[in-house]
Amino acid sequence: MQPSGHLNEAQQRRLGVTCQYIDKLLGDVEQILHEAASKSPFRRHVVNVTPAQTRVLEDYIRRIREQLLRALAWQDLDPEPPDIPATRAILSHLAFIDIAIEELKPSYMRGSGTVLENAESELNGVAHELRSVVQGMERYIRQEFGANLESRLKQLEDAGHDVRLIQKIEEIVTRHGLVEFRPRIASFASRLAENHLEVALFGRVNSGKSSLLNALLGTDVLPVGVNPITAVPTKLRYGSELRAGVAFGSGRDETVAIDEFRNLVTEEGNPGNERNVMRAVVEVPSPRLRQGIVLVDTPGLGSLARRGAAETMAYLPACDLALVLIDAGAALNEEDLGTLRLLCESGIPVLLLLSKADLLREEDLHRVAAYIESQIKQNLELKVEVHAVSALPGHSALLDRFFERELLPRFEEARSLRESSVARKIGALRESVISALQTSLDQVHRRRTSMAEKDADGIEARLRQVSGRIGKQRTLLDRSFLELAERPEVVVESLADAITKQIQSKSFGEMESAWLSQCANDLVQERVDRLLADARSAARDTVETLETIGLEMDRSDVPSLDDAESFFRDAPRFELGDAPEEIHPGRWRWLGRNIVHASIKGTLARSIGPLLTEKLHRYGQALRLWNEQMSRKHGMMVNSYADAYRAQLNRIRGTAGNSANHDEIERDLGLLTHWQATVTRDEVKPRT
């Protein structure tokens, strides 16, 4: 028998839903009452209610909610507990905001009429400015809610880093809502946490790189005695146990067994890199890696080493030190000299290793080393020191001596240089935060600033253009990479042109498959080189514009070209693999150019066409993934400065929106202004 006044299940559900709906409407009323305090530029209501009247209305709202709870209790119903994490709901809203921002771009806006050319760049900039702030909010939720910036700085302090200034800056920017500085602080924390020295090994095929790395680490993880895939760089870093991870051109990362790893990075196990492996990372429990040395077994530069640095910069790893291996049993050649020149022009410190030193007697070693040093001096005007090494167990003393005398000291030096560089940038950040606080203080006192409103508007427009160029460049590269991937006939046409010229110049023989493959590789790479050169030039222009704007605003935190250049490293390289068949010119030399060209083109389409189509498709996927990652990092760097400049402009205009507490601003301003003196006093203060 049901108790008196008991409702059935459907009626109870109706009661609960109605109470929930009433509570939602009450929440809307609360929002209306407090709309006057909202920073939204799109407020809908004129709040004609006094603060005293608001308090009375809020009391009524509280009473209504109490009554709702009693109505639910009458049927022994409890409100459903919250089950949606706030962060998930916020991220969902940000995703919809991101879609709305995307539809502001000119390609979508054209549905409402033609977008004028002089407005297109700034419209792109508007979209990318908005997206930058939204992405900053998203990163904050995804990253800092798990391991917030404050705790990361505390970990650095525990590790022995002097982070007092950056901790104080983080505290101040949080207190005053200066969110535009948070990405820069996070990047400094990440840089300080990078306690490693990345050492890349370069050398010709069979120069002994893999054997040397195995001997140095006391492992056999790298395959030797087989032809490695030239397009796959492999990083060796410390790990508590031996394991390997591989990144594919599709964007998929996978942990693999060591035997599978060896198959993936050799021509024997993965012919022509048919599985589209882009890079591999192996964790090795070697004491020599424990402190933070990371070794990189690089692809051989091959024909790239004979070109200029500007063309090949993108294919170099972003390393701290390069080791170039010269085979003691082979003469110094153009590829070795090209590799050395390229590394030095790229600003990468170089050490020269004479590998397989066990092949020579002691006196011969000194003679060969002196000869190599003199040849490099003569050809490149570089002074280098040659270090003899060997992978054989009986000659391990050579390798031990090199590690102890050369690599370890450079590791300590790299850490010191890294900390000095970060300290300089933190000092510049301090000056910028001081400027932001001073501007906020000026607004509290309604002081006029030296920057005219029209100057601020002009800078704002230039910042929009900078943001727009980044997004436009990403789109241009993506389209170009897609076209390269889906139009193999363009490469076939260029290859036919090259072969036709060679036949008609009479300097021809049998067109061996290796020659055809290398020619195709060069043609594809030259095309990609031109695209990357344009992208690098656009990035330099962007950074220079930001630097000019920063100096006009009397900012000390301005970007440098070095900040952007590293993003263009580690671009994927194209490798066709061996062509299926050779080309025999035969009697073609007696025919006219058009007939020869058509015959060559038809032969190429049949012989390498299918392989080229497959390889270009995979290469295009890898390039587009690399472009996405590179553009994101580049955009984050540029926006970290541009957002700070925009926020400063808003403070100058008095539209920053964050509440300003006069006493807090003055206290924090004085603390940062006199930071060095404050720190000095704290350091000499006697401990109690």
Helices and strands as residue ranges (DSSP letters): H 9-33, G 35-37, H 51-74, H 86-102, H 106-109, G 110-112, H 117-139, I 140-144, H 149-158, H 164-175, G 179-181, H 182-193, E 197-203, H 209-217, E 234-238, E 243-248, E 253-256, H 258-264, G 271-273, E 277-284, H 287-290, E 293-297, G 302-306, H 309-312, G 313-315, E 321-327, H 334-345, E 350-355, G 357-359, H 362-380, E 386-388, G 393-395, H 396-402, I 403-407, H 408-444, H 453-486, H 488-504, H 513-552, H 561-565, G 566-568, G 586-590, H 593-607, H 609-653, H 662-673, H 675-684
